[in-house]
Amino acid sequence: MLKTFNFRVILEMMPQFLQGLGNTAWICLVAVIGAILMGIISCVMRLSGKRLLSFPAIAYIEMIRSTPLLAQLYFFYFGLPGLGFSLSETQTGIMALSLNSGAYTAEIIRAGIVSIPKGQLEAATASGLTLFQRLRYIILPQAIGVTIPALLGQMIVLVKDSALLALISVFELTRAGQLMASERFMPAEGFFTTAAFYLVIYFVLKFLSQQWQQRLIFQQDR
C-alpha cells in the first residue's frame, strides 16, 4: 500500500488541509459555545416547574434527540430558505451543530443538577437568594463541575459530527479531503489525511479532558 501512497501530494495539499483544520476549529468553538448556552437555557426551562417553559424545552430536546443530525442539517439548509430565512452554509452548519449538541448538553447538565443535594437548594432559598443567584453561585457551578467528563465527551462528538458540514459545501477538514479526492483522484491519501487530523484533534481534547479532571480531583481533595 505504501508503495502507491503518494505523500508528496499530501504535502502539496497541506495548506488546504490546514485551512480546513482552522475552519473546523473555529466553527466547532462557536458551536460548542452555542450548545452550552442552549443546554443551560433548555435545562433551566425544563426544571422550572412551569408548563409554559418546560413543555417547549422538552419538545426541543426530544425532537432533536429522536432525529439524526443529517436530517436536521438538510432541513435547515434546504427548508429554512423556503420559510424565508436565508443563511450561509457556515451559519447553517453552526446552527445545526449548536441545536443538536445543545439538546444532549441539556440532559447532561440536568443530570448534574439532579445530583445536587436538595438541602443545599433549600438552604439557598431560605437565605433569600434569587433564582438567578442560586443558578450562578450554587447550582450551575456544581452541575457543570460533576459533568465535565460527559460535557467534554459531547464536545468530541460535536467535532466529529462537524464532518457532515462537508455535505453542504462548508470548507472544513472533510471537505478538504473531498477536494483532494476529486481534484487529484487520490481518495486514499485525501481521507487518510483527514482522518489523521481528526485523530490529532481527538487526542488533544482527550488530554485536556484528563488534565481538567485531575485538577478538579485535586481541588476536591484540598
N, C-alpha and C positions, 0 to 999 in steps of 0.2 A: 504493500500500500504506500509506504513512504517513498518508493521509487517514483511513483506517479504523482505524489503530493507536491504541489508547487508552492514552496514557501516564499519564493521571490515575489510572486504575485500578491501574496498576503502582505508582504512588506510594502509593496507599491500601493496597496489599497488601505494601508494602516491609517492614513489621515482621515479617510472616510469612516472607518470604524471608530476612531477616537472622537470624531464629531457625533456619531451615533451614540457613543458612550456618554458624552456630555449632555446630549439631549435627553437620554434616558434618565440621567441623574437628576436634572432639574425638573423634568416632568414628574418623576416619582416623588421628589421632595415636596412639590406643590400638592400633589395628590395625597401624600401622607398627611400633610397639614390639614387639607380639606377633610380627609377621612376622620381624623381625630376630632375636629370640630363637629362634624356630622354625628359622630359616635357619641360625643358628650351630650350634645343637644337632644338627640333621639333618646338616649338613655334617661336623661332627666325628665323628658316628657313622658316616657313610658312609666317611670316610677312616681310620677307626680300624684297619682291617685285621682286625677280629674279626667273624666272620659273625653272631654273636648281636646285634651292634649295627648292622652295615652293612646287613643284609637288611631290617629294619623301616624304616630310613631310606630305602633305595632304593625299597621298596614304597610308602611315603608319597609320595615325590617323584614317582614315575612315575604313580601313580594320580591325584594332583592335577593334574599337567600334562597328562594324557590325557583329562580330563573337563572340560566347561565349568563356569564358576563358577556359572551359573544353576542347573544340575543339583545342584551341591554345596549351594547355598543352600537349594533346595527340600528336599533330603534332610535337612539339619539342622533346617529349620523344621517339616516335616511328619513326618519319620522318627524324630527323636530322642524326641519325646513318646511315640511308640508303644513305644520301648525303655525308657521310664521316666525319661528326662531332660527336665526341664521348664525351659526358658529363655525369657526375654523376647525380643521381636522384636529389640531393640537388641543384647542379648547374643548372639543367634544371628547377627546380621549381623557383629558384630565377630569372632566366632569363624570365620565363613566367610571373611572377608577376610584374617584373620591366617593361617589354614591355607593358603589359596590362594596368597597372596603369599609365604608362608614357603617353599614348595617352590621357587619361582623364585629367591628370595633365596639359598637353599642352593646352588643351582647357580652363581649369580654369585660367591658367596664361595669356592666350591670352585675356580673358575677363577682367582681371585686367589691362593689358597693354592698351586695347582699352579705358578703363575708364579714363586714364591719360589725362589731358587737352593738346590739341595739342600745345598750347602756350609754355608749358614747353619744349616740344621736339624741337620746332623751336628755342627757346632761347638757348638750349643746343647745337644745330647745329651751330647757329650763333656765339656761344662762341668758336667754334673751337674744341669741344670735339670729339674724335673719336667715332666710333660705340661702341667699347668695353667700353669706358669710359661712354658713355651715358647709356649703359646697366647696368654697375656696380654701378654708382652713382645716377642715376635718374630713369630709367625705372624699373628694377627688384626690387629694394627695395620697391617702391610704389606698383607695381603689386602684389608682394608676400604679402605685408602688408595688402592690402584690401581683399585678397583672402584666408587669413589664415583659417577662419572657413571652407571654402569649401575644402581646402587642407587637413585639419585635418579630415574632414568627409571622404575624399577619402582614407586617411591613415587607418581609421577604416574599410572601405570596404576591403582594401587590407589585413588587419589582418584576417578578416572573410573569405576572399577568399583563404587564405593560408591553410584552411582545405582541399581543393581539392588536396593538395600535398600528402595526405594520399593515394590517388588512384595510385600514382607511387612509393609507399613504402617509402616515406620520413618520418622519425620518428619525428612527432610533436604531438601536443595535440590530434588531431582527431585520429591519428594512435595509440596513447596510449590507447584511448578508444576502438578502434577496437581490439587491442590485449587483453584487459581485457575481452571483449565480447567473443572472440574466445577461450581464454585460460581458463577462469573461468566460461564461459557460463552465464555471467551476463551482458547482453546488457543494461538493465535499469541503473544499477549502473555505468557502463562504460561511457555511453554517457551523463548521468546526471552530472557526474564529469567533463567531457569535456565541457559541456555547462556552468557549474558553473565557470570554469576557463576563458572561453571566456567572460562571463558576467563581471568578475572582470577586465579583460583587457579593456573592453568597458568603464566601469565607470572610470578607471584610465585615459584613453585617453580623455574621455569627461571632466573630472576635469581639466586636463592640458589645454585642448582647452579653457575652460571658464576662467582659470587664464590668459592665453595668451591674450585673447580678452580684459579682464579687464585692463591688463597692457597697451595694445595698446590704449584703450579709454582714460586711464589716461594720457598717453604721449601726445595724441592729444589735450587734454583739457588744458595742461600746457601752 
